[in-house]
Amino acid sequence: MIYLLAGNVQAQTASEAPAQSGSAAAKPVISMEEPLQGDFWTYEVRDEISGTVKAIRKSLVTEVTPTEISVRFTTQGKESEGGFNVFDRSWNLKGAAPWKYQPHDGSGIQLPLKADASWKFQGDDVNAGNGNIWKRSGRSQVVGQETITTKAGTFETFKIETTVSRRPTNDPTRKMEIKQQTWYAPSIDHWVKRTLVARGNGNLLANNSMELIEYGRKK
């Protein structure tokens, strides 16, 4: 699965049935155990511009090291066309071929998660295929806690709003603005819903969402 703030704006994607959410006072959350090989999350990917479901995508943890989490992603019906992503231990994307994010793309979390917590990030998006480099800067803020219901169940989540600006070093007149919302559930160590709106020089490029429909651990 391609994720949020990757150089490819196909990154964040989908949900057919709208999630039900409700804001409330801070609620206790239970964090999942450390990630393990075989953990998986399956998402329904939706193009909000056309209103159609684009794909069913599964992310499967293939390896966990003290500093990184490697994930293989596949699309239902197109399993032979999958890919491979590398994250740090806070779920910031570091590599999604041909892109490398130095030090990362800023799409992950920062502990401790609590209302009004915020953090900034910046770095370089390097395309190993053509050598292009995009400068990235952004900010994330935890805007509160919400209870979210998807096809996978009901989850206590932290809602995180992220804004990102990207400019290519070879043409600083170009600019991409990305706004993302993430509903991260500590109980499954992942997001249960994400939305992404990307604009290039003010023009709408993508409006995608993704919603969890299944998750689990290797037995």
MIROGU-732332 format. One record per residue (C-alpha): x, y, z. Coordinates in steps of 0.1 Angstrom, whole numbers, plus 5000, padded with zeros to 4 digits. Layout:
MIROGU-732332
XYZ/...
This chain:
MIROGU-732332
500050005000/501350354993/500850575022/500250935031/502851185022/504750984997/506051154965/503350964947/500051134955/498250804951/499550754986/496650805009/493450625001/489750485010/486450385025/483150295010/481050315041/481450635061/482950595096/480950705125/482750925149/482051105181/484251345200/484551295238/486651365268/489951185270/489350815272/491850545283/493450375254/495250035253/498350015232/499049715210/502149505218/505249565198/504849505160/505549155149/506248975116/502848875102/500749165115/498449285088/495949565081/493549565051/491949895038/489249995014/490550274992/488250534979/488550814953/486351084968/486351284936/484651004916/482950854946/484250504937/486150234956/489550204939/491049914956/491249674986/494849684999/496549475024/499749565043/501749285058/504749325082/507649115068/510349215092/510849425124/514249555136/515049785165/514850085141/512649985111/509449805101/509349645066/505849615050/504749435019/501549565003/499249394978/496049494960/493149254958/492949104924/496449234915/498549044940/501449024915/501649404913/502349474950/505249664965/507349714995/507650005021/510050075049/508950265080/510650375112/509350255145/506850555147/505350465113/507050745094/507650635058/511350605049/511350425016/508750344989/510650274957/511750464938/511350734966/513550764997/512551005024/515451155044/515051125073/511351035068/508151165053/506551285086/503451075082/503850885115/503050955151/504951105180/504550985215/503051055239/499851115220/497551355237/495151635228/496851945214/500251785211/502051895179/505351845161/507151975130/509151785104/511251855073/513451665049/514151565014/512151334991/514651174967/513550984936/516250724930/514950664895/515451004880/517451194907/514751444914/514651594949/511651764966/512051964998/509351875023/508152055055/505152005076/503352005109/501051755127/498751815156/496551595177/493251765177/491451525200/490151175206/487351015187/485550685187/485550545151/483550255137/484550085105/483849745090/486749615112/485049725145/484950015169/488150185180/489250455203/491550685182/493650995183/492751235154/495851385139/495751665113/498851705091/499751975066/502751945042/504352165016/506652014989/508752194963/511152034937/514652174939/514852194901/511752424898/510952614930/507952774912/506152444916/504452374949/502352084963/500252124994/498951825012/496351805040/495851475058/493651355086/494651035105/492650845130/495250635148/494150355171/496850255197/495049925202/496049805167/499150025164/497750165131/495350405116/491750295111/490950585088/492850845067/491951115043/494251305019/493751614998/496651714975/496952034955/499552134929/499952504925/496352544938/494852274916/493151974931/495251664923/493751404946/491051354973/491351004987/490450815018/491150485033/489350285059/490249965078/488149665070/490249385086/493349345107/495149075127/498348895138/500048585126/498748285147/
